[in-house]
Structures are given as C-alpha cells and as structure tokens.
C-alpha cells in the first residue's frame, strides 16, 4: 500500500485518521485523539474504488 499526505486511513486502536507524513516503515497520522506514529502495516486505506 502506498500512502501520501492527506490520505484517509483506519487503525485498529486509533480509528480513522489523516496521513500527515510517511517515513517508511511508519506514518504520522492525525487521529481524533491526536498525532500518532504508526507502522504502515497497521493501517488500512479508506480509499474506495470508483
């Protein structure tokens, strides 16, 4: 999965968030609870196919 700044993602513990930056193998994501640095492998893309 390739993520970019602004992408919407889901995380099992933090819920839905927006990618702030990616620094493989992690990403900084803004969740309702605040900023978190999480492993890319723990994220699911919220993008839907058209």
Secondary structure in CASP SS format (residue, H / E / C, confidence):
PFRMAT SS
TARGET T0000
AUTHOR 0000-0000-0000
METHOD secondary structure of the structure
MODEL  1
X C 1.00
X C 1.00
X C 1.00
X C 1.00
X C 1.00
X C 1.00
X C 1.00
X E 1.00
X E 1.00
X E 1.00
X E 1.00
X C 1.00
X C 1.00
X C 1.00
X E 1.00
X E 1.00
X E 1.00
X E 1.00
X E 1.00
X E 1.00
X E 1.00
X E 1.00
X E 1.00
X C 1.00
X C 1.00
X E 1.00
X E 1.00
X E 1.00
X E 1.00
X E 1.00
X E 1.00
X C 1.00
X C 1.00
X E 1.00
X E 1.00
X E 1.00
X E 1.00
X E 1.00
X E 1.00
X H 1.00
X H 1.00
X H 1.00
X E 1.00
X E 1.00
X E 1.00
X C 1.00
X C 1.00
X C 1.00
X C 1.00
X C 1.00
END
